[in-house]
Amino acid sequence: MPAPPRLKDSLHRHPADSYFVFTFLISWTCAFAVAAPRLLRREPLPQLTGVLMFPAMLLGPCLSSLALTGIFASG
């Protein structure tokens, strides 16, 4: 699905800012998805959850760079 023209213009004007915002949002969304089941039940987070949050957060830079490359390459 192509990005709306107004969003594309904003991304082209501020590519570094866009990358960092996308990276931050994706990384912390993935980390929250790993920890959310325990947090919502108000249980303490075991060490394994912390270990699993790290690779989940690494998805942020990868996915945001692929998404922005696709957006910038399309025009």
C-alpha positions, 0 to 999 in steps of 0.5 A: 500500500503506497504512503499518502502524498502528504506523509511522503513529503514529510518523510522526504523532508525529514528522513533522519527524524522519520527513521528514528521515530519509526525505529523508536515506535517499532522497538518499544511496541515489540518490547511491550508486546513481549512484556504485556501479558505479565504486565497486564496480570501485574506479575513481576517480569522474569529474567527470560522476558528481559532477554526476549525483549532485546531481540524484539527491540532489534526489529525496530531498526530493521523494519523501519529501514526496510519500510523507509527504503520502500517508501523512498524507492517508490518515488 
